[in-house]
Amino acid sequence: MAEVQVDTHLRRSSLDLSMSDELSSCGAVLLGPGPLSPRVLHPPPTDSLPSVRTLLEHKALHEGLEDAFFVADLGAVIRQHKKWQRCLPRVEPFYAVKCNTDPEVLRTLLPLCAGFDCASKGEIETMLGMGVSPSNIIYANPCKSPEHIRYARDHGVHLMTFDNADELAKVKAINPQAKMVLRILTDDSKSVCRFGTKFGAHLPATYPLLQTARHLGLDVVGVSFHVGSGCQDPMAFDDAVRRAKKVFEEGARLGYRFSLLDVGGGFPGSEKRHSADDPDIHGKAEGSVTFEAIAAVLGRAIYTHFPDPAVRVIAEPGRYYVAPAFTLATTITSRRAVYHPAVAAGDSLNAANDSTLPQRAVSMDCGSAEVGEGGRADGGKPGGVLIEESGAEGLRQETAQGTLSAGEDKSFMYYVNDGVYGSFNCLLFDHAQAFPKVLSAKARPVRHKESAWVGAWYECSVWGPTCDSMDCISKKTLLPEMMIGDWLYFEEMGAYTLSAASRFNGFELSHVFYTNTEALP
């Protein structure tokens, strides 16, 4: 978790007058490293609040900050909650604390979420310390430490999950007053992160488990499931709700009257292609599923199988709330030019037109192109770049300005000041992808909706700061020639980044600066 302190005095000497007036007049709260201030830091949501882009440029290009940093728009969290209320009005969100434990995110969510999903003593302690009622916490870990169960018991947190008989016996011995929720196994084969290999009771085992709970005198109050993180099939939720209904019926046969359905997580935090902010070229990521599509299926399944309003329905969204709220800016601290023989023109053309090679679209902030067939980009959108994962050199891309060649005689290795041991740990643990965008190149800002970059694009790789060769953010991408001191930024960096970052090799965690561009509902 990034440590933060309050800095309410912007240094006017380091700003041009217009930038300083814009930031100070709107009450922007900028936070840096140090102990957490006890006061709540929510700037008033007004139209004059600085945008994420404004804060990025202010800190990187005007104040001359050299360390990597985040800009967190708490308003994005609020907007996600408003969408949740529109799409899933019956489902009460219990935010998954593990996803992002930033104090300002948690404070923003306090008046929004019905409760919080905690998986350990530490997370429970954090939320109780913020004033959350114990009754608004679900201890959503089917296999808990005895010490942590005792802590939860002593602090009034009784709602908790289980998926095996040994857990029931353990809870009975420590907290016989617990309110138990049976986590069942679902089909998570269409999810990026599958949890079924570790948690969840198979349907043939659910009735015997309920019999064991009844024999022990434990109060089972409901059923939970998790379709996996990054679910790509909305029908997985429909299937899971059907399974939960069967377990409700099993409980009724044993004399239980279940009152809780926990539909878990798996809700996407973003639906946009990793490209420019141009609405004409924005769309959902290739192959991705929208939150609205999932909500439509889930809402219909709940209405069909659980029409009784006496059954409380909760969920455990994490990335849904925070992924789009955080943008990470990194500066190039070192670079290496790698010179290599040019590929013959015919070979380059063949490589560029080989549709069998894996492809990926990468762009600057000023444009993008949609990947089509045959190793080309459709539509001729300015700034769009297509690269080949095979490492073929001399790839070419048509833009509005003509044909640009990529890395025919050299490529670059760029080293930035955050990496996989820090904020980019999500690349290893969360199956994330990092898409660099250019904030400044050759010491000048690259602004939104400018024309395409005029000049050559080069094949390059982006590396983190540690001595480990595994610390690679992007093995192959295309960027204009960058200089030491130039800035790259990465959007949608709010999920499973800060919460798992380390100080390996002695590198500090990235700073966090905040704005708020949305009023509370």
C-alpha positions as CSV (number, residue, x, y, z in Angstrom):
1,M,0.0,0.0,0.0
2,A,1.4,3.4,-0.9
3,E,2.1,5.6,2.0
4,V,0.7,9.1,1.7
5,Q,0.7,12.5,3.4
6,V,-1.1,15.7,2.8
7,D,0.5,18.5,0.7
8,T,-2.0,21.3,0.4
9,H,0.5,23.9,-0.6
10,L,1.3,23.8,-4.2
11,R,4.6,25.3,-5.1
12,R,3.7,28.2,-7.3
13,S,7.3,28.9,-8.1
14,S,7.5,25.6,-10.0
15,L,4.3,26.2,-12.0
16,D,3.3,28.5,-14.7
17,L,0.6,30.9,-13.4
18,S,-2.3,29.4,-15.2
19,M,-1.5,25.9,-14.0
20,S,-1.1,27.0,-10.5
21,D,-4.3,29.0,-10.5
22,E,-6.2,26.0,-11.9
23,L,-5.0,23.6,-9.3
24,S,-5.2,25.9,-6.3
25,S,-8.6,27.4,-7.1
26,C,-10.3,24.0,-7.1
27,G,-8.9,22.7,-3.9
28,A,-6.9,19.8,-5.4
29,V,-5.4,17.4,-2.9
30,L,-1.9,16.2,-3.7
31,L,-0.4,13.5,-1.6
32,G,3.2,12.3,-1.4
33,P,5.2,9.9,0.7
34,G,5.0,10.0,4.5
35,P,2.7,9.1,7.3
36,L,-1.1,9.1,6.7
37,S,-2.9,12.2,7.8
38,P,-6.0,11.3,9.8
39,R,-8.3,13.7,8.0
40,V,-10.5,12.7,5.1
41,L,-9.2,14.1,1.9
42,H,-12.0,14.6,-0.6
43,P,-11.8,17.8,-2.7
44,P,-15.2,19.1,-3.4
45,P,-16.5,17.7,-6.7
46,T,-16.9,20.7,-9.0
47,D,-16.4,21.3,-12.7
48,S,-13.2,23.1,-11.9
49,L,-11.4,20.1,-10.5
50,P,-8.2,19.1,-12.4
51,S,-8.4,16.2,-14.7
52,V,-6.1,13.2,-14.6
53,R,-4.3,14.6,-17.6
54,T,-3.8,17.9,-15.9
55,L,-2.3,16.4,-12.8
56,L,-0.1,14.1,-14.8
57,E,1.4,17.0,-16.7
58,H,1.6,19.2,-13.7
59,K,3.6,16.7,-11.6
60,A,5.8,15.4,-14.4
61,L,6.4,18.4,-16.6
62,H,5.9,21.5,-14.5
63,E,7.0,20.4,-11.0
64,G,9.8,18.3,-12.3
65,L,9.0,15.2,-10.3
66,E,11.4,12.4,-11.0
67,D,9.8,9.5,-9.1
68,A,7.1,7.3,-10.6
69,F,3.6,8.3,-9.4
70,F,-0.1,7.5,-9.6
71,V,-2.9,9.9,-10.3
72,A,-6.1,8.5,-8.7
73,D,-9.4,9.9,-9.8
74,L,-11.7,9.1,-6.9
75,G,-14.5,10.3,-9.1
76,A,-14.0,7.2,-11.3
77,V,-14.8,5.0,-8.3
78,I,-18.0,7.0,-7.7
79,R,-19.0,6.7,-11.4
80,Q,-18.5,3.0,-11.2
81,H,-20.8,2.8,-8.2
82,K,-23.5,4.8,-10.0
83,K,-23.4,2.4,-12.9
84,W,-23.6,-0.5,-10.5
85,Q,-26.8,1.0,-9.0
86,R,-28.3,1.4,-12.4
87,C,-27.4,-2.1,-13.6
88,L,-27.7,-4.3,-10.5
89,P,-30.0,-2.4,-8.1
90,R,-30.8,-5.5,-6.0
91,V,-27.2,-6.6,-5.5
92,E,-25.4,-4.9,-2.6
93,P,-21.6,-4.5,-3.3
94,F,-19.2,-5.6,-0.6
95,Y,-15.9,-4.2,-1.9
96,A,-13.0,-6.7,-2.1
97,V,-10.4,-4.9,0.1
98,K,-7.6,-7.0,-1.3
99,C,-7.9,-5.4,-4.7
100,N,-6.7,-2.0,-3.7
101,T,-6.1,-1.0,-0.1
102,D,-5.4,2.7,-0.7
103,P,-6.8,4.7,2.2
104,E,-8.5,7.3,0.1
105,V,-10.2,4.6,-2.1
106,L,-11.5,2.9,1.1
107,R,-12.7,6.3,2.5
108,T,-14.5,7.0,-0.8
109,L,-16.2,3.6,-0.7
110,L,-17.4,3.9,2.9
111,P,-20.6,5.8,2.1
112,L,-21.2,3.9,-1.2
113,C,-20.8,0.1,-0.5
114,A,-23.1,-1.9,1.7
115,G,-20.1,-3.7,3.2
116,F,-16.6,-5.0,2.7
117,D,-15.1,-8.4,1.7
118,C,-12.1,-9.1,3.9
119,A,-9.9,-12.1,3.7
120,S,-7.6,-11.7,6.7
121,K,-7.2,-10.3,10.2
122,G,-5.3,-7.3,8.7
123,E,-8.1,-6.4,6.3
124,I,-10.7,-6.7,9.0
125,E,-8.6,-4.6,11.3
126,T,-8.3,-1.9,8.6
127,M,-12.0,-1.7,8.0
128,L,-13.0,-1.7,11.6
129,G,-10.4,1.1,12.2
130,M,-12.2,3.1,9.5
131,G,-15.5,2.8,11.4
132,V,-17.1,0.0,9.4
133,S,-19.7,-2.0,11.5
134,P,-18.6,-5.6,12.1
135,S,-22.0,-6.6,10.7
136,N,-21.0,-5.1,7.3
137,I,-18.0,-7.3,6.9
138,I,-17.9,-10.7,5.3
139,Y,-14.9,-12.8,6.1
140,A,-14.7,-14.3,2.7
141,N,-11.9,-16.8,3.0
142,P,-13.0,-20.5,3.1
143,C,-9.7,-21.6,4.7
144,K,-8.9,-19.3,7.6
145,S,-6.1,-19.2,10.2
146,P,-7.4,-20.0,13.8
147,E,-5.8,-16.8,15.0
148,H,-7.7,-14.7,12.5
149,I,-11.0,-16.5,13.3
150,R,-10.4,-15.6,17.0
151,Y,-9.7,-12.0,16.1
152,A,-12.9,-11.8,14.0
153,R,-14.9,-13.3,16.8
154,D,-13.5,-10.9,19.4
155,H,-14.4,-8.0,17.2
156,G,-17.9,-9.1,16.3
157,V,-17.3,-10.3,12.7
158,H,-19.3,-13.5,12.5
159,L,-20.3,-13.8,8.8
160,M,-17.7,-16.0,7.1
161,T,-17.4,-18.6,4.3
162,F,-16.4,-22.3,4.3
163,D,-16.1,-25.1,1.8
164,N,-15.0,-28.1,3.7
165,A,-15.8,-30.1,6.9
166,D,-12.5,-29.4,8.6
167,E,-13.2,-25.7,8.4
168,L,-16.6,-26.3,10.1
169,A,-15.0,-28.1,13.0
170,K,-12.4,-25.4,13.4
171,V,-15.0,-22.6,13.4
172,K,-17.2,-24.6,15.8
173,A,-14.3,-24.8,18.3
174,I,-13.4,-21.1,18.1
175,N,-16.7,-19.3,17.3
176,P,-19.8,-21.4,17.6
177,Q,-21.9,-18.2,17.0
178,A,-20.5,-17.8,13.5
179,K,-22.9,-17.2,10.5
180,M,-21.6,-19.6,7.9
181,V,-21.8,-19.2,4.1
182,L,-21.1,-22.3,2.0
183,R,-18.9,-21.5,-1.0
184,I,-19.7,-23.7,-3.9
185,L,-17.6,-24.6,-7.0
186,T,-18.7,-23.0,-10.3
187,D,-17.6,-23.3,-13.9
188,D,-14.7,-20.8,-14.1
189,S,-13.2,-22.1,-17.3
190,K,-14.0,-18.9,-19.1
191,S,-12.2,-16.6,-16.6
192,V,-8.7,-15.2,-16.7
193,C,-8.0,-16.1,-13.1
194,R,-9.5,-19.4,-12.1
195,F,-10.2,-19.9,-8.3
196,G,-11.9,-23.3,-8.5
197,T,-8.6,-25.2,-8.2
198,K,-8.3,-23.8,-4.7
199,F,-11.7,-23.0,-3.3
200,G,-15.3,-24.2,-3.6
201,A,-17.3,-27.3,-2.7
202,H,-18.4,-29.6,-5.5
203,L,-22.2,-30.0,-5.7
204,P,-22.1,-33.7,-4.7
205,A,-20.3,-32.6,-1.5
206,T,-22.7,-29.7,-0.5
207,Y,-25.4,-31.8,1.1
208,P,-23.0,-33.8,3.3
209,L,-21.3,-30.5,4.3
210,L,-24.7,-29.0,5.3
211,Q,-25.4,-32.2,7.3
212,T,-22.1,-31.8,9.1
213,A,-22.9,-28.2,9.9
214,R,-26.3,-29.2,11.2
215,H,-24.8,-31.9,13.4
216,L,-22.3,-29.4,14.8
217,G,-25.0,-26.9,15.5
218,L,-23.6,-24.2,13.3
219,D,-25.8,-21.6,11.6
220,V,-25.5,-21.7,7.8
221,V,-27.2,-18.6,6.5
222,G,-26.4,-18.7,2.8
223,V,-24.4,-19.7,-0.3
224,S,-21.6,-18.0,-2.1
225,F,-19.7,-18.5,-5.3
226,H,-17.0,-16.9,-7.5
227,V,-16.9,-17.4,-11.2
228,G,-13.2,-16.3,-11.4
229,S,-11.6,-13.0,-12.1
230,G,-11.9,-11.6,-15.5
231,C,-14.9,-13.7,-16.5
232,Q,-15.4,-13.7,-20.3
233,D,-18.8,-15.5,-20.4
234,P,-21.8,-13.8,-18.8
235,M,-23.6,-17.2,-18.8
236,A,-21.2,-18.4,-16.1
237,F,-23.1,-16.3,-13.7
238,D,-26.4,-17.8,-14.8
239,D,-25.1,-21.3,-14.3
240,A,-23.7,-20.3,-10.8
241,V,-27.0,-18.9,-9.7
242,R,-28.7,-22.1,-10.8
243,R,-26.3,-24.2,-8.7
244,A,-26.8,-21.9,-5.7
245,K,-30.5,-22.4,-6.0
246,K,-30.0,-26.2,-5.7
247,V,-28.0,-25.7,-2.5
248,F,-30.7,-23.5,-1.1
249,E,-33.1,-26.3,-1.7
250,E,-30.7,-28.8,0.0
251,G,-30.5,-26.5,3.0
252,A,-34.3,-26.3,3.2
253,R,-34.5,-30.1,3.4
254,L,-32.3,-30.0,6.5
255,G,-34.3,-27.3,8.2
256,Y,-32.1,-24.3,7.2
257,R,-33.7,-21.1,5.9
258,F,-31.0,-19.4,4.0
259,S,-31.3,-15.7,3.7
260,L,-28.0,-14.7,1.8
261,L,-26.8,-15.2,-1.7
262,D,-23.2,-14.0,-2.4
263,V,-22.5,-13.8,-6.1
264,G,-18.8,-13.1,-5.6
265,G,-16.6,-11.1,-8.0
266,G,-15.4,-11.4,-11.6
267,F,-16.9,-8.1,-12.8
268,P,-14.7,-6.3,-15.4
269,G,-13.2,-2.9,-14.4
270,S,-12.8,-1.7,-18.0
271,E,-14.3,-2.2,-21.4
272,K,-12.2,0.0,-23.5
273,R,-9.4,-0.9,-26.0
274,H,-6.0,0.2,-24.8
275,S,-5.7,3.1,-27.2
276,A,-6.3,6.9,-27.3
277,D,-9.1,8.7,-25.6
278,D,-10.8,9.4,-28.9
279,P,-14.5,8.2,-28.6
280,D,-14.5,7.5,-32.3
281,I,-12.0,4.7,-32.0
282,H,-12.8,3.6,-28.5
283,G,-14.5,0.3,-28.0
284,K,-14.5,-2.7,-25.8
285,A,-11.4,-4.7,-25.7
286,E,-11.2,-7.5,-28.3
287,G,-13.0,-10.5,-26.9
288,S,-14.0,-8.8,-23.7
289,V,-17.4,-8.8,-22.0
290,T,-19.0,-5.6,-20.8
291,F,-20.2,-5.2,-17.2
292,E,-23.7,-4.4,-18.6
293,A,-23.8,-7.7,-20.4
294,I,-22.9,-9.6,-17.2
295,A,-25.3,-7.5,-15.1
296,A,-28.2,-8.3,-17.6
297,V,-27.6,-12.1,-17.3
298,L,-27.0,-12.0,-13.5
299,G,-30.0,-9.8,-12.8
300,R,-32.3,-12.0,-14.8
301,A,-31.0,-15.1,-13.1
302,I,-31.5,-13.7,-9.7
303,Y,-35.0,-12.6,-10.6
304,T,-35.8,-16.0,-11.9
305,H,-34.4,-18.2,-9.2
306,F,-34.5,-15.9,-6.1
307,P,-37.6,-13.8,-6.5
308,D,-38.2,-13.6,-2.8
309,P,-36.9,-10.1,-1.6
310,A,-36.2,-11.7,1.8
311,V,-33.1,-13.2,0.3
312,R,-30.3,-10.7,0.5
313,V,-28.0,-10.6,-2.5
314,I,-24.5,-9.3,-2.2
315,A,-21.4,-9.3,-4.4
316,E,-17.7,-8.9,-3.9
317,P,-16.5,-6.5,-6.7
318,G,-12.9,-5.4,-6.6
319,R,-11.3,-4.4,-9.9
320,Y,-14.7,-3.2,-11.1
321,Y,-14.5,-0.2,-8.8
322,V,-10.8,0.7,-8.9
323,A,-9.2,-0.5,-12.1
324,P,-10.1,2.6,-14.1
325,A,-9.4,5.1,-11.3
326,F,-5.6,4.9,-11.3
327,T,-3.1,6.0,-13.9
328,L,0.6,5.4,-13.4
329,A,3.3,7.7,-14.8
330,T,6.9,6.5,-15.1
331,T,10.0,8.3,-16.2
332,I,12.7,6.9,-18.4
333,T,15.8,6.7,-16.2
334,S,18.0,4.9,-18.7
335,R,18.0,3.6,-22.3
336,R,20.1,1.4,-24.5
337,A,20.2,1.6,-28.3
338,V,20.5,-1.8,-29.9
339,Y,21.8,-1.7,-33.5
340,H,21.2,-4.7,-35.8
341,P,21.3,-5.3,-39.5
342,A,18.3,-4.3,-41.5
343,V,16.0,-7.0,-42.8
344,A,15.6,-7.2,-46.6
345,A,12.7,-5.3,-47.9
346,G,11.0,-8.4,-49.2
347,D,11.3,-10.2,-45.8
348,S,10.0,-7.2,-44.0
349,L,6.9,-7.1,-46.2
350,N,6.3,-10.8,-45.8
351,A,6.6,-10.5,-42.1
352,A,4.2,-7.6,-42.0
353,N,1.7,-9.5,-44.1
354,D,1.9,-12.8,-42.3
355,S,-1.5,-13.2,-40.6
356,T,-0.4,-16.3,-38.8
357,L,1.9,-14.3,-36.4
358,P,0.4,-13.2,-33.1
359,Q,-0.3,-9.5,-33.1
360,R,-0.9,-6.6,-30.7
361,A,-2.0,-3.0,-31.2
362,V,0.0,-0.4,-29.3
363,S,-0.5,3.4,-29.5
364,M,0.4,6.8,-28.3
365,D,-2.2,9.0,-26.6
366,C,-2.9,10.7,-29.9
367,G,-4.4,7.9,-31.9
368,S,-4.8,4.2,-32.6
369,A,-5.7,1.7,-35.2
370,E,-7.9,-1.4,-35.1
371,V,-6.1,-4.6,-35.8
372,G,-7.3,-6.3,-38.9
373,E,-6.3,-9.3,-41.0
374,G,-3.0,-9.8,-42.7
375,G,-0.8,-7.9,-40.2
376,R,-2.3,-4.6,-41.1
377,A,-4.3,-1.9,-39.3
378,D,-7.8,-1.1,-40.5
379,G,-9.2,2.3,-41.0
380,G,-5.9,4.3,-41.2
381,K,-6.4,5.9,-37.8
382,P,-3.5,8.2,-37.1
383,G,-0.9,7.0,-34.7
384,G,-1.9,3.3,-34.8
385,V,1.0,0.9,-34.8
386,L,0.9,-2.9,-35.3
387,I,3.7,-5.0,-34.1
388,E,4.6,-8.7,-34.4
389,E,5.3,-10.8,-31.3
390,S,7.7,-12.8,-33.4
391,G,10.3,-10.1,-33.2
392,A,10.5,-9.5,-37.0
393,E,12.3,-6.3,-37.8
394,G,11.5,-3.6,-40.3
395,L,7.8,-3.8,-39.8
396,R,5.8,-1.1,-41.6
397,Q,2.6,0.7,-40.8
398,E,0.6,3.1,-42.9
399,T,-0.6,6.3,-41.2
400,A,-2.3,9.5,-42.4
401,Q,1.2,10.9,-43.0
402,G,2.5,8.0,-45.0
403,T,4.4,4.8,-44.4
404,L,6.6,4.7,-41.3
405,S,9.3,2.1,-40.7
406,A,9.9,0.5,-37.3
407,G,13.4,-0.4,-36.2
408,E,15.0,-1.1,-39.5
409,D,18.5,-0.3,-38.1
410,K,18.1,0.0,-34.3
411,S,15.8,-0.6,-31.5
412,F,15.7,0.6,-27.9
413,M,15.6,-0.8,-24.4
414,Y,13.9,1.7,-22.0
415,Y,14.3,1.5,-18.2
416,V,11.7,3.1,-16.1
417,N,11.3,3.7,-12.3
418,D,8.6,1.2,-11.5
419,G,8.4,-2.5,-12.4
420,V,7.1,-6.0,-11.7
421,Y,8.3,-6.0,-8.1
422,G,6.4,-2.7,-7.6
423,S,3.2,-1.6,-9.2
424,F,3.5,-3.9,-12.2
425,N,3.3,-7.0,-10.1
426,C,-0.1,-7.4,-11.7
427,L,1.6,-8.6,-14.8
428,L,2.8,-11.7,-12.9
429,F,-0.1,-12.3,-10.5
430,D,-3.1,-10.9,-12.2
431,H,-2.5,-11.8,-15.9
432,A,-2.6,-8.1,-16.7
433,Q,-1.0,-6.4,-19.7
434,A,0.7,-3.1,-19.7
435,F,0.1,-0.7,-22.6
436,P,2.5,2.3,-22.5
437,K,1.4,5.7,-23.7
438,V,3.6,8.7,-24.2
439,L,3.2,11.7,-21.9
440,S,6.3,13.4,-23.1
441,A,8.8,12.6,-25.8
442,K,12.1,14.4,-26.5
443,A,11.2,16.7,-23.6
444,R,7.9,17.9,-25.1
445,P,4.4,16.9,-24.0
446,V,2.3,14.7,-26.3
447,R,-1.2,16.1,-25.9
448,H,-4.5,14.6,-26.4
449,K,-5.9,14.5,-30.0
450,E,-2.8,15.9,-31.6
451,S,-2.0,14.7,-35.1
452,A,0.1,11.6,-35.4
453,W,3.7,11.6,-34.3
454,V,5.7,12.9,-37.2
455,G,8.9,10.8,-37.3
456,A,10.1,7.3,-37.0
457,W,8.7,4.7,-34.6
458,Y,11.1,2.2,-33.1
459,E,10.7,-1.3,-31.8
460,C,11.5,-1.3,-28.1
461,S,11.2,-3.0,-24.8
462,V,10.3,-1.4,-21.5
463,W,12.0,-2.6,-18.3
464,G,11.6,-2.0,-14.6
465,P,14.4,-0.7,-12.3
466,T,15.5,-3.8,-10.4
467,C,18.5,-6.0,-11.2
468,D,16.2,-9.0,-12.0
469,S,15.9,-9.7,-15.8
470,M,12.4,-10.9,-15.1
471,D,11.5,-7.2,-14.4
472,C,10.2,-6.6,-17.8
473,I,7.0,-4.5,-18.4
474,S,6.7,-4.9,-22.1
475,K,9.0,-7.2,-24.2
476,K,8.1,-5.7,-27.5
477,T,6.2,-2.6,-28.4
478,L,6.6,0.4,-30.7
479,L,7.3,4.0,-29.5
480,P,8.9,7.1,-31.0
481,E,12.5,7.6,-29.9
482,M,12.4,8.5,-26.2
483,M,15.0,10.3,-24.2
484,I,16.1,10.0,-20.6
485,G,13.7,12.1,-18.5
486,D,10.8,11.5,-20.9
487,W,7.5,10.1,-19.4
488,L,5.3,7.1,-20.2
489,Y,2.0,6.5,-18.5
490,F,-0.2,3.4,-18.1
491,E,-4.0,3.6,-17.6
492,E,-6.3,1.3,-15.6
493,M,-3.7,0.5,-13.0
494,G,-5.9,0.4,-10.0
495,A,-6.5,-3.3,-9.5
496,Y,-3.9,-5.5,-7.7
497,T,-1.1,-3.1,-8.2
498,L,-0.4,-1.1,-5.0
499,S,-1.8,-3.7,-2.7
500,A,0.9,-6.2,-3.7
501,A,3.8,-3.9,-4.4
502,S,7.2,-4.4,-2.6
503,R,10.4,-2.5,-2.0
504,F,12.6,-5.1,-3.5
505,N,16.1,-3.9,-4.3
506,G,15.4,-0.9,-2.1
507,F,13.1,0.9,-4.5
508,E,10.3,2.9,-3.0
509,L,6.6,2.5,-3.8
510,S,5.2,4.9,-6.2
511,H,3.6,8.1,-4.9
512,V,-0.2,8.7,-5.1
513,F,-1.9,12.0,-6.0
514,Y,-5.6,12.4,-6.0
515,T,-8.4,14.3,-7.7
516,N,-12.2,13.8,-7.6
517,T,-14.2,14.5,-10.7
518,E,-17.6,13.2,-9.7
519,A,-20.1,14.1,-7.0
520,L,-21.4,11.5,-4.6
521,P,-24.8,10.0,-5.5
